[in-house]
Amino acid sequence: MSKTLTHLDSKGAAHMVDITNKSVTTREAVAGATVTMQHEVVTLLEQASAKKGDVLATARIAGIMAAKKTSELIPLCHPLALNKVAVEFELDHTHAQIHIQARCVVEGKTGVEMEALTAASVAALTIYDMCKAVDPSMVVGDIKLLEKTGGKSGHWLREENK
């Protein structure tokens, strides 16, 4: 693990990481988020019967759009020409949760972790926005990188996923 913050120069000033000499490789990242809600909301989402329409379809589109805009939202992120963005949902009736998984792929010189994290986060926030009239007590959380591949550091998998 690197012991330095890559977005700070030797004087501590923020800067964009220089990727000039990095190799182009296929890079992939998977991130997750969870929305916890009342059981009634999970049922509404499963039936796509929320007043505002198919919430999960809208959240999927929002996540994909957010991944494509990551460099405009997160300072110092490189703009990437993404090859693929996929956002999937798993409804968990037992715990009244929706688990979100966002996968991003690029052929490039830098990773797509921030794009995957942004996609998962914005998908979760979209679910919150579209369902808050039914359940304002929802909690968006557990946003985390689950896996990444490609580049110099190779494959990384979150310990609990191994």
C-alpha positions in Angstrom: 0.0 0.0 0.0 1.3 3.5 -0.9 2.2 5.6 2.1 1.8 8.9 0.3 -1.2 10.9 -0.8 -0.9 11.0 -4.6 -2.9 14.2 -5.0 -0.4 16.3 -3.0 2.9 17.5 -4.2 6.1 17.7 -2.1 5.0 21.0 -0.6 1.5 19.7 0.3 -0.3 21.5 -2.5 -3.2 19.7 -4.3 -2.5 18.7 -7.9 -3.7 16.3 -10.6 -1.7 13.1 -10.7 0.5 12.9 -13.8 -0.4 9.8 -15.7 1.8 10.6 -18.7 4.1 7.6 -18.3 1.5 5.1 -17.2 0.5 2.2 -19.4 -2.9 1.9 -21.0 -4.6 -1.2 -19.6 -8.1 -2.4 -19.1 -9.2 -1.2 -15.7 -12.4 -2.2 -13.9 -13.9 -1.2 -10.6 -16.9 -2.3 -8.7 -18.5 -0.2 -5.9 -21.5 -0.7 -3.6 -24.0 1.3 -1.6 -27.0 0.4 0.5 -30.3 2.2 1.1 -32.1 1.1 4.2 -35.8 1.9 4.3 -39.2 0.8 5.6 -40.4 -2.6 4.3 -43.3 -0.9 2.5 -40.8 1.0 0.3 -39.0 -2.2 -0.8 -42.4 -3.6 -1.9 -43.2 -0.4 -3.8 -39.9 -0.6 -5.6 -40.3 -4.2 -6.4 -43.7 -3.5 -8.0 -42.3 -0.4 -9.7 -45.4 1.3 -8.3 -44.0 4.4 -6.7 -45.8 7.6 -7.6 -42.8 9.0 -9.5 -42.5 5.8 -11.7 -40.0 3.1 -11.9 -37.5 4.2 -9.3 -34.9 1.6 -10.0 -34.8 2.3 -13.7 -34.4 6.0 -13.0 -31.7 5.3 -10.4 -29.8 3.1 -12.9 -29.8 5.9 -15.4 -28.8 8.4 -12.8 -25.8 6.2 -11.7 -24.7 5.8 -15.3 -24.9 9.5 -16.0 -23.0 10.3 -12.7 -20.2 8.0 -13.6 -19.8 9.8 -16.9 -19.6 13.2 -15.0 -17.2 12.1 -12.2 -14.4 14.4 -13.3 -16.8 17.4 -13.2 -17.9 16.5 -9.7 -14.7 15.3 -7.9 -11.8 17.7 -8.1 -8.6 16.3 -9.7 -10.2 13.3 -11.3 -9.1 12.6 -14.8 -11.9 12.7 -17.4 -12.3 9.1 -18.7 -13.9 7.7 -21.9 -15.7 4.9 -20.1 -16.3 1.6 -22.0 -19.0 0.3 -19.7 -21.1 1.4 -16.7 -23.5 -1.1 -15.2 -25.7 -0.4 -12.1 -27.6 -3.3 -10.5 -29.9 -3.6 -7.6 -30.7 -6.4 -5.1 -33.8 -6.0 -3.0 -33.4 -7.4 0.5 -36.8 -7.8 2.1 -35.4 -9.3 5.3 -33.4 -6.2 6.2 -35.5 -3.7 4.3 -32.6 -2.6 2.1 -31.6 -2.2 -1.5 -28.0 -3.1 -2.3 -26.5 -1.2 -5.2 -23.6 -2.4 -7.2 -21.9 -0.2 -9.9 -19.3 -1.6 -12.3 -17.2 0.7 -14.5 -14.7 -0.4 -17.2 -12.2 1.7 -19.1 -9.1 1.2 -21.3 -6.9 3.9 -19.9 -4.0 5.1 -17.8 -5.9 5.6 -14.6 -8.4 3.6 -12.6 -12.2 3.9 -12.5 -12.8 3.6 -8.7 -14.2 7.1 -8.4 -16.5 6.6 -11.3 -17.9 3.4 -9.7 -18.2 5.0 -6.3 -20.0 8.0 -7.8 -22.4 5.8 -9.8 -23.3 3.8 -6.7 -23.7 7.0 -4.6 -25.9 8.8 -7.0 -28.1 5.8 -7.7 -28.6 5.6 -3.9 -29.4 9.3 -3.6 -31.9 9.0 -6.5 -33.7 6.2 -4.7 -33.8 8.4 -1.6 -35.1 11.4 -3.6 -37.8 9.4 -5.4 -39.0 7.7 -2.2 -38.6 10.3 0.5 -42.3 11.2 0.5 -43.1 7.7 1.6 -40.1 7.3 4.0 -38.0 10.3 4.9 -36.2 8.2 7.5 -34.3 6.2 4.8 -30.5 5.9 5.3 -28.0 5.9 2.5 -24.7 4.3 3.5 -22.1 1.6 3.2 -20.6 3.2 0.1 -17.4 1.4 -0.6 -15.1 0.0 -3.3 -15.6 -3.7 -3.6 -13.1 -4.7 -6.2 -10.7 -3.3 -8.8 -8.5 -4.7 -11.5 -5.9 -3.4 -14.0 -3.0 -1.1 -13.8 0.3 -1.4 -11.9 -1.4 -2.5 -8.7 -3.3 -5.4 -10.3 -6.3 -7.0 -8.7 -7.7 -5.8 -5.3 -10.7 -7.4 -3.6 -12.3 -6.1 -0.4 -11.5 -8.6 2.4 -15.1 -9.5 3.2 -15.7 -10.4 -0.5 -12.9 -12.9 -0.7 
